Amino acid sequence: MPGMETFNPLRDAVPLGEIKRALVIKLRHHGDVLVSSPVFSVLKAHAPQVEIDALVYTDTAEMLTLHPAITQVHGIDRKWKKLGAIGQVKAELGLYNSLKARQYDLIIHLTEHWRGAWLCRLLKPRWSVGPAVGGRGKRWKQSFTHLQSAPRNALRHMVEANLDALRRIGLQPLAAERRMTLVPGAAAEAAVAGHLAGFGLQGGDFIHVHPASRWFFKCWPVEQMAALVARLQDEGHSVVLTAAPSQDEKAMLTAIQARLAKPAFSLSGQLSLKELAALTQAAKLFIGVDSAPMHIAAAVGTPTVALFGPSGDKQWGPWGVPSRVVSSDRHPCRPCGIDGCGGGKVSDCLSSLRVEAVLDAAHALLAS
């Protein structure tokens, strides 16, 4: 009824109306950072007056820059360690002073990294929330005003696990607010349009295939990926292949191309993260493995076929987008999280996936 306040059973809920600035800390890899993007959207939707900043590693910053709910993205450069003791101290002090000047009322720490606890102690926000971590003593626990219960359910997606930090302070996300967000930006979109024009393509004309992950035990064998691309080409689809600038990923694409009667269009190692997002956004379908580009596809709203082996698709699958996960039902040991069977970097549960199964998943999304 009008005039009635929403009942909140959480006795230590944070009064959102009293927050002016908040900092969200996510010190992980690219996909992990992107999967945290709904935290910013949901907090902004429920507390529109709040200026929300992010603290991430600098190489992952493009996952969050231009996010409409984020005011500033602060970065920690992993290369600071190469500056020597004095150089590293200066860099760290510069970051601390930048954060201190923002005078945060709330800090949300989304990982078990000790830096988040130290910053809560140093920056002294009125409220702070971090994960409960087994084996951590008083120093960890007393760094936060609120401790979030650690998720114990392997069926819970990491988007929801990140949003649990907001639930812990009394904010209940609505379903419509939980979408991932990645904004490529006008410069990236223009650069990709130029690449596509050079291929004689435009948006909606092609399927984007990103075969690799930085973790090769998550990758489908080259022979099967090449066979899939060839089948798609035979059906009349234009395929654009991408890979990160690393030598291993580019070598994988070279091996795939060598097995094709007609090489696919390739932007191997040529795109920034924002440009990769712009390319995926322009595609009619994305096909890839459990990797940051798969999460990028979901964040920009492109239908996604994702191949999963030893990693858990319930926790890490495409979120909030039409998708099909292709995984083995013949290996009850998955998801095991091991770097290949026996640690050998090759995963039987991926190697056994049939080209026809992946093609069927692609057909289903293209027809929808």
C-alpha positions as CSV (number, residue, x, y, z in Angstrom):
1,M,0.0,0.0,0.0
2,P,1.2,3.6,-0.6
3,G,3.2,5.0,2.2
4,M,4.2,1.7,3.6
5,E,7.9,0.8,3.9
6,T,9.2,-2.5,2.5
7,F,9.8,-5.0,5.3
8,N,13.4,-6.1,5.5
9,P,14.1,-9.0,7.8
10,L,17.9,-8.2,7.8
11,R,18.6,-6.3,11.1
12,D,21.9,-4.9,10.0
13,A,20.8,-3.8,6.5
14,V,22.7,-0.8,5.2
15,P,20.6,2.3,4.6
16,L,21.1,2.8,0.9
17,G,19.9,6.4,1.0
18,E,22.9,7.4,3.2
19,I,25.5,6.2,0.8
20,K,27.2,8.8,-1.4
21,R,30.1,6.8,-2.8
22,A,30.9,3.1,-3.1
23,L,33.8,1.1,-4.2
24,V,33.5,-2.4,-5.7
25,I,36.7,-4.5,-5.7
26,K,37.2,-7.4,-8.1
27,L,40.8,-8.5,-8.5
28,R,40.5,-11.5,-10.9
29,H,40.8,-12.3,-14.6
30,H,38.7,-10.8,-17.4
31,G,35.7,-13.1,-17.3
32,D,35.5,-12.9,-13.5
33,V,35.4,-9.1,-13.7
34,L,32.8,-9.0,-16.4
35,V,30.6,-11.4,-14.5
36,S,30.6,-8.9,-11.6
37,S,29.2,-6.1,-13.8
38,P,25.6,-6.7,-12.6
39,V,26.7,-5.6,-9.1
40,F,27.1,-2.1,-10.4
41,S,23.9,-2.0,-12.3
42,V,21.8,-3.4,-9.4
43,L,23.3,-1.0,-6.8
44,K,22.8,2.0,-9.1
45,A,19.2,1.0,-9.7
46,H,18.4,0.8,-6.0
47,A,20.5,3.8,-5.0
48,P,20.7,6.1,-8.0
49,Q,22.4,8.9,-6.0
50,V,25.5,6.8,-5.3
51,E,28.7,7.3,-7.3
52,I,30.1,3.8,-7.8
53,D,33.8,3.1,-8.5
54,A,35.6,-0.1,-9.4
55,L,39.0,-1.4,-8.5
56,V,40.4,-4.0,-10.8
57,Y,43.7,-5.0,-12.4
58,T,44.5,-2.6,-15.2
59,D,44.6,-5.3,-17.9
60,T,40.9,-6.1,-17.1
61,A,39.7,-2.5,-16.9
62,E,38.1,-2.6,-20.4
63,M,35.6,-5.0,-19.1
64,L,34.1,-2.2,-17.0
65,T,35.0,1.1,-18.6
66,L,32.0,3.0,-20.1
67,H,29.6,1.0,-17.9
68,P,26.8,3.4,-17.3
69,A,26.6,2.8,-13.6
70,I,30.3,3.3,-12.9
71,T,31.9,6.7,-12.1
72,Q,35.6,5.8,-12.1
73,V,37.6,2.6,-12.7
74,H,40.8,2.4,-10.6
75,G,43.5,0.0,-11.7
76,I,46.3,-2.0,-10.1
77,D,49.0,-2.7,-12.6
78,R,50.6,-6.2,-12.2
79,K,53.8,-4.7,-13.7
80,W,54.3,-2.4,-10.7
81,K,56.4,-5.3,-9.2
82,K,59.0,-4.6,-12.0
83,L,59.4,-1.0,-11.0
84,G,61.6,-1.8,-8.0
85,A,60.8,-1.2,-4.4
86,I,60.7,2.6,-4.6
87,G,58.7,2.6,-7.8
88,Q,56.2,0.1,-6.5
89,V,55.7,2.0,-3.3
90,K,55.1,5.2,-5.3
91,A,52.5,3.5,-7.5
92,E,50.7,2.0,-4.5
93,L,50.7,5.3,-2.7
94,G,49.3,7.0,-5.7
95,L,46.5,4.5,-5.9
96,Y,45.8,4.8,-2.1
97,N,45.6,8.6,-2.3
98,S,43.2,8.4,-5.3
99,L,41.0,6.0,-3.3
100,K,41.3,8.0,-0.1
101,A,40.2,11.2,-1.8
102,R,36.9,9.5,-2.9
103,Q,35.8,9.1,0.8
104,Y,33.8,5.9,0.3
105,D,30.8,5.2,2.5
106,L,30.6,1.6,1.3
107,I,33.2,-1.0,0.1
108,I,32.1,-4.2,-1.6
109,H,34.9,-6.8,-1.8
110,L,34.0,-9.7,-4.1
111,T,37.0,-12.0,-3.6
112,E,39.2,-13.4,-0.9
113,H,42.2,-11.2,-1.9
114,W,43.8,-9.7,1.2
115,R,44.1,-6.3,-0.4
116,G,40.4,-5.7,0.0
117,A,40.6,-6.3,3.7
118,W,43.6,-3.9,4.0
119,L,41.8,-1.2,2.0
120,C,38.7,-1.5,4.3
121,R,41.0,-0.9,7.3
122,L,42.9,2.0,5.7
123,L,40.0,3.7,4.0
124,K,37.6,3.3,6.9
125,P,34.3,3.3,5.1
126,R,31.2,3.4,7.3
127,W,30.1,0.0,5.8
128,S,32.0,-2.8,4.1
129,V,31.2,-6.3,3.0
130,G,33.5,-9.2,2.1
131,P,33.2,-12.9,1.8
132,A,33.5,-15.3,4.7
133,V,36.7,-17.3,4.0
134,G,37.4,-20.6,5.9
135,G,40.5,-20.4,7.9
136,R,40.7,-16.7,8.1
137,G,41.1,-15.3,11.6
138,K,40.0,-12.1,13.4
139,R,42.2,-9.8,11.2
140,W,40.1,-10.8,8.1
141,K,36.7,-10.9,9.9
142,Q,37.2,-7.5,11.7
143,S,38.1,-5.8,8.4
144,F,34.4,-5.8,7.4
145,T,31.2,-4.7,9.0
146,H,29.3,-7.4,7.1
147,L,30.5,-10.9,6.1
148,Q,28.8,-12.6,3.1
149,S,28.2,-16.3,3.4
150,A,30.4,-18.3,1.0
151,P,28.4,-20.1,-1.7
152,R,28.4,-23.8,-1.3
153,N,26.2,-24.7,-4.3
154,A,28.0,-25.6,-7.5
155,L,24.7,-25.0,-9.3
156,R,24.7,-21.3,-8.4
157,H,25.9,-19.0,-11.2
158,M,28.7,-16.6,-10.4
159,V,26.5,-13.7,-11.3
160,E,24.3,-14.6,-8.4
161,A,27.2,-15.3,-6.2
162,N,28.6,-11.8,-6.8
163,L,25.1,-10.3,-6.2
164,D,25.0,-12.1,-2.8
165,A,27.3,-9.3,-1.5
166,L,24.4,-6.9,-2.1
167,R,21.9,-9.3,-0.6
168,R,24.0,-9.4,2.5
169,I,23.6,-5.7,3.1
170,G,19.8,-5.8,2.5
171,L,19.4,-5.2,-1.2
172,Q,17.3,-7.8,-3.1
173,P,18.1,-7.6,-6.9
174,L,15.2,-7.8,-9.3
175,A,15.4,-10.4,-12.1
176,A,15.4,-7.7,-14.8
177,E,18.4,-5.9,-13.2
178,R,20.8,-8.8,-13.3
179,R,22.0,-8.5,-16.9
180,M,25.7,-8.3,-17.5
181,T,26.9,-5.1,-19.2
182,L,29.8,-4.3,-21.5
183,V,29.8,-1.2,-23.7
184,P,32.3,-1.4,-26.6
185,G,32.2,2.3,-27.4
186,A,32.0,4.3,-30.7
187,A,35.7,4.0,-31.4
188,A,35.7,0.2,-31.1
189,E,32.5,-0.1,-33.2
190,A,34.0,2.1,-35.9
191,A,37.2,0.0,-36.0
192,V,35.3,-3.2,-36.3
193,A,33.0,-1.8,-39.0
194,G,36.2,-1.1,-41.0
195,H,37.5,-4.6,-40.6
196,L,34.1,-6.1,-41.6
197,A,33.9,-3.8,-44.7
198,G,37.4,-5.1,-45.7
199,F,35.9,-8.6,-45.6
200,G,32.8,-7.5,-47.5
201,L,30.7,-8.0,-44.4
202,Q,28.5,-6.0,-42.2
203,G,26.6,-6.5,-38.9
204,G,24.5,-9.7,-38.8
205,D,26.3,-11.2,-41.8
206,F,28.6,-13.6,-39.9
207,I,29.2,-16.1,-37.1
208,H,32.0,-15.2,-34.7
209,V,34.1,-18.2,-33.6
210,H,36.7,-17.8,-30.8
211,P,38.2,-21.2,-30.4
212,A,40.8,-20.6,-27.6
213,S,41.0,-19.9,-23.9
214,R,44.1,-18.8,-22.0
215,W,43.6,-22.2,-20.3
216,F,44.1,-24.8,-23.1
217,F,42.5,-27.6,-21.1
218,K,39.2,-25.8,-21.8
219,C,39.7,-25.9,-25.5
220,W,38.1,-28.2,-28.1
221,P,40.7,-30.0,-30.3
222,V,41.8,-28.2,-33.5
223,E,40.5,-30.9,-35.7
224,Q,37.0,-30.7,-34.5
225,M,36.9,-26.9,-34.5
226,A,38.2,-26.8,-38.1
227,A,35.5,-29.4,-39.1
228,L,32.8,-27.2,-37.5
229,V,34.0,-24.1,-39.3
230,A,34.1,-26.0,-42.6
231,R,30.5,-27.3,-42.0
232,L,29.3,-23.8,-41.3
233,Q,31.0,-22.5,-44.5
234,D,29.4,-25.3,-46.5
235,E,26.0,-24.1,-45.3
236,G,26.8,-20.6,-46.6
237,H,27.7,-18.9,-43.4
238,S,30.6,-16.4,-43.2
239,V,32.8,-17.1,-40.3
240,V,35.1,-14.7,-38.5
241,L,37.8,-16.2,-36.3
242,T,39.5,-14.4,-33.5
243,A,42.3,-15.1,-31.0
244,A,44.1,-13.2,-28.3
245,P,47.5,-11.7,-29.2
246,S,49.3,-14.6,-27.4
247,Q,51.5,-16.8,-29.6
248,D,49.7,-20.0,-28.4
249,E,46.3,-18.7,-29.3
250,K,47.4,-17.4,-32.7
251,A,49.2,-20.7,-33.4
252,M,45.9,-22.5,-32.7
253,L,44.1,-20.3,-35.2
254,T,46.8,-20.9,-37.8
255,A,46.4,-24.7,-37.3
256,I,42.6,-24.4,-37.8
257,Q,43.0,-22.3,-40.9
258,A,45.5,-24.9,-42.4
259,R,42.8,-27.5,-42.2
260,L,40.2,-25.5,-44.1
261,A,39.7,-25.8,-47.9
262,K,38.7,-22.1,-47.8
263,P,40.3,-20.1,-44.9
264,A,37.8,-18.2,-42.8
265,F,38.0,-14.5,-42.2
266,S,40.5,-13.9,-39.4
267,L,41.2,-11.1,-36.9
268,S,43.7,-13.1,-35.0
269,G,45.5,-11.0,-32.4
270,Q,44.3,-7.8,-34.0
271,L,41.6,-6.6,-31.6
272,S,41.5,-4.9,-28.3
273,L,39.0,-6.2,-25.7
274,K,36.5,-3.4,-26.6
275,E,36.9,-4.2,-30.4
276,L,36.4,-7.9,-29.6
277,A,33.1,-6.9,-27.9
278,A,32.1,-4.7,-30.8
279,L,32.8,-7.6,-33.3
280,T,30.8,-10.1,-31.1
281,Q,27.9,-7.5,-30.8
282,A,27.8,-7.4,-34.6
283,A,27.7,-11.1,-35.1
284,K,24.5,-13.2,-35.6
285,L,26.0,-16.0,-33.4
286,F,29.0,-16.6,-31.2
287,I,30.6,-20.0,-30.8
288,G,33.4,-20.6,-28.3
289,V,34.6,-22.3,-25.1
290,D,34.5,-21.3,-21.5
291,S,36.5,-18.1,-21.7
292,A,36.2,-14.3,-21.4
293,P,35.0,-13.9,-25.0
294,M,32.1,-16.2,-24.2
295,H,31.1,-13.9,-21.3
296,I,31.6,-10.9,-23.6
297,A,29.1,-12.4,-26.1
298,A,26.5,-12.8,-23.3
299,A,27.2,-9.3,-22.1
300,V,26.6,-7.7,-25.5
301,G,23.5,-9.8,-26.1
302,T,24.7,-12.1,-28.9
303,P,23.2,-15.7,-29.0
304,T,25.9,-18.0,-27.7
305,V,27.0,-21.6,-28.2
306,A,29.4,-22.5,-25.4
307,L,31.5,-25.7,-25.2
308,F,32.2,-26.9,-21.6
309,G,34.5,-29.6,-20.4
310,P,36.1,-29.7,-16.9
311,S,34.7,-26.3,-15.8
312,G,31.2,-25.9,-14.5
313,D,28.6,-24.6,-16.9
314,K,26.0,-24.1,-14.1
315,Q,28.4,-21.6,-12.5
316,W,30.1,-20.1,-15.5
317,G,27.7,-20.6,-18.5
318,P,26.4,-17.8,-20.7
319,W,24.2,-15.5,-18.6
320,G,21.1,-13.6,-19.7
321,V,21.2,-14.4,-23.4
322,P,19.8,-17.1,-25.7
323,S,22.3,-19.8,-25.5
324,R,23.1,-23.5,-25.8
325,V,25.7,-25.3,-23.7
326,V,27.3,-28.3,-25.3
327,S,28.9,-30.7,-22.8
328,S,29.5,-34.4,-22.4
329,D,26.9,-36.6,-20.8
330,R,29.4,-39.6,-21.0
331,H,31.8,-38.3,-18.3
332,P,30.2,-38.3,-14.9
333,C,33.4,-36.9,-13.5
334,R,32.8,-33.5,-15.0
335,P,33.0,-30.7,-14.0
336,C,36.2,-31.6,-12.2
337,G,38.1,-28.3,-12.5
338,I,41.3,-30.2,-13.3
339,D,43.7,-28.9,-16.0
340,G,43.1,-31.8,-18.3
341,C,42.7,-35.4,-17.5
342,G,45.5,-36.3,-15.1
343,G,46.8,-32.8,-15.4
344,G,47.8,-33.5,-19.0
345,K,46.2,-30.3,-20.4
346,V,43.8,-32.4,-22.6
347,S,40.2,-33.0,-21.4
348,D,38.5,-36.1,-22.6
349,C,35.1,-34.6,-21.9
350,L,35.9,-31.9,-24.5
351,S,37.6,-34.1,-27.0
352,S,34.6,-36.4,-27.1
353,L,32.2,-33.7,-28.1
354,R,30.8,-34.3,-31.6
355,V,30.8,-31.7,-34.3
356,E,27.2,-32.6,-35.0
357,A,26.2,-31.7,-31.5
358,V,27.8,-28.2,-31.7
359,L,26.3,-27.7,-35.2
360,D,22.8,-28.7,-33.9
361,A,23.2,-26.1,-31.1
362,A,24.1,-23.4,-33.6
363,H,21.2,-24.3,-35.8
364,A,18.8,-24.1,-32.9
365,L,19.9,-20.5,-32.1
366,L,20.1,-19.4,-35.7
367,A,16.5,-20.6,-36.2
368,S,15.1,-18.9,-33.1
